[in-house]
């Protein structure tokens, strides 16, 4: 069994890193979808409570109930603001993850290009050696015929 070259080791390690970067990206994408879903739920909740406040005020509302509605809507606004910050942080991590994946992909492509070049050079040397051996056999046969 041929020994694994250092270039093969680098290719395998880089492929592992690329796979890990891809898994991390997938996890971040899932995390972002979930965070976006939570934001949507908060937005829907806020819109619902705003409608409730509006319909309640049209029918008459006590100052205490009005204050409670406004306070709850303000709490929802804070939660929406926090969720937007969470999404912005995830987006930052996603962009860094994309850069990491891209860098690993470029590194892998470079190593694979070097491996292909190395293989072509090896094949070229083997062909030259085979040609030399063939030429030597032909020359020996020619010399033998000339001497007889």
C-alpha positions in Angstrom: 0.0 0.0 0.0 1.6 3.3 -1.0 2.4 5.7 1.7 0.1 8.8 1.9 2.0 11.9 0.7 2.1 15.1 2.8 -0.1 16.7 0.1 -2.7 14.0 0.6 -2.7 14.6 4.3 -3.2 18.4 3.7 -6.0 17.6 1.3 -7.7 15.4 3.8 -7.3 17.8 6.6 -8.6 20.7 4.5 -11.5 18.6 3.3 -12.4 17.9 7.0 -12.2 21.7 7.8 -14.3 22.5 4.7 -16.9 19.9 5.9 -16.9 21.4 9.4 -17.3 24.9 8.0 -20.2 23.7 5.9 -21.9 22.1 9.0 -21.4 25.3 11.0 -22.9 27.3 8.2 -25.9 25.0 8.1 -26.4 25.4 11.8 -26.1 29.2 11.6 -28.7 29.2 8.8 -31.1 27.2 10.9 -30.4 29.5 13.9 -31.2 32.5 11.7 -34.4 31.1 10.4 -35.5 30.3 13.9 -34.6 33.8 15.1 -36.4 35.3 12.1 -39.5 33.2 13.0 -39.4 34.5 16.5 -39.2 38.0 15.3 -42.2 37.4 13.0 -44.1 36.0 16.0 -43.2 39.1 18.1 -44.2 41.4 15.2 -47.5 39.6 14.8 -48.1 39.8 18.6 -47.4 43.5 18.6 -49.7 44.1 15.6 -52.4 42.1 17.4 -52.1 44.0 20.6 -52.0 47.3 18.8 -55.3 46.4 17.1 -56.8 45.3 20.4 -55.7 48.6 22.0 -57.3 50.5 19.1 -60.6 48.6 19.2 -60.6 48.9 23.0 -60.0 52.6 23.0 -62.9 53.1 20.5 -65.3 51.5 22.9 -63.9 53.3 25.9 -61.1 52.1 28.2 -59.9 53.0 31.7 -56.7 54.7 32.1 -55.3 51.7 33.9 -56.2 49.3 31.0 -54.8 51.8 28.5 -51.5 52.1 30.5 -51.3 48.2 30.7 -51.8 47.9 27.0 -49.2 50.6 26.2 -46.7 49.0 28.7 -47.1 45.6 27.2 -46.7 47.0 23.7 -43.5 48.8 24.9 -42.3 45.5 26.3 -42.9 43.9 22.9 -41.1 46.7 21.2 -38.1 46.0 23.5 -38.3 42.3 22.7 -38.4 43.1 19.0 -35.4 45.3 19.3 -33.5 42.6 21.1 -34.5 40.0 18.5 -33.3 42.3 15.7 -29.9 42.6 17.5 -29.8 38.8 17.8 -30.4 38.5 14.1 -27.7 41.1 13.3 -25.3 39.1 15.4 -26.2 35.8 13.7 -25.8 37.6 10.3 -22.3 38.7 11.3 -21.4 35.1 12.3 -23.0 33.8 9.1 -20.8 36.2 7.0 -17.7 35.1 8.9 -18.7 31.5 8.4 -19.2 32.0 4.7 -15.7 33.6 4.5 -14.3 30.7 6.4 -15.9 28.2 4.1 -14.8 30.1 1.0 -11.2 30.2 2.3 -11.2 26.5 3.1 -12.6 25.8 -0.4 -9.9 27.9 -2.0 -7.2 26.2 0.0 -8.6 22.7 -0.9 -8.7 23.7 -4.6 -5.1 24.9 -4.4 -3.9 21.6 -2.8 -5.9 19.6 -5.4 -4.4 21.6 -8.2 -0.9 20.9 -6.8 -1.8 17.2 -6.5 -3.0 17.1 -10.1 0.2 18.9 -11.2 2.3 16.4 -9.2 0.5 13.5 -10.7 1.0 14.9 -14.3 4.7 15.3 -13.6 4.9 11.8 -12.3 3.1 10.4 -15.3 5.4 12.4 -17.6 8.5 11.0 -15.9 7.1 7.5 -16.1 6.4 7.9 -19.8 9.9 9.2 -20.4 11.4 6.3 -18.6 9.3 3.9 -20.5 10.3 5.6 -23.8 13.9 5.4 -22.8 13.6 1.7 -21.9 11.8 1.1 -25.2 14.4 3.0 -27.2 17.2 1.1 -25.4 15.6 -2.3 -26.3 15.2 -1.2 -29.9 18.8 0.1 -30.0 20.1 -3.2 -28.6 18.1 -5.2 -31.1 19.4 -3.0 -33.9 23.0 -3.5 -32.8 22.6 -7.3 -32.5 21.2 -7.4 -36.1 24.1 -5.3 -37.3 26.7 -7.6 -35.7 25.3 -10.8 -37.2 
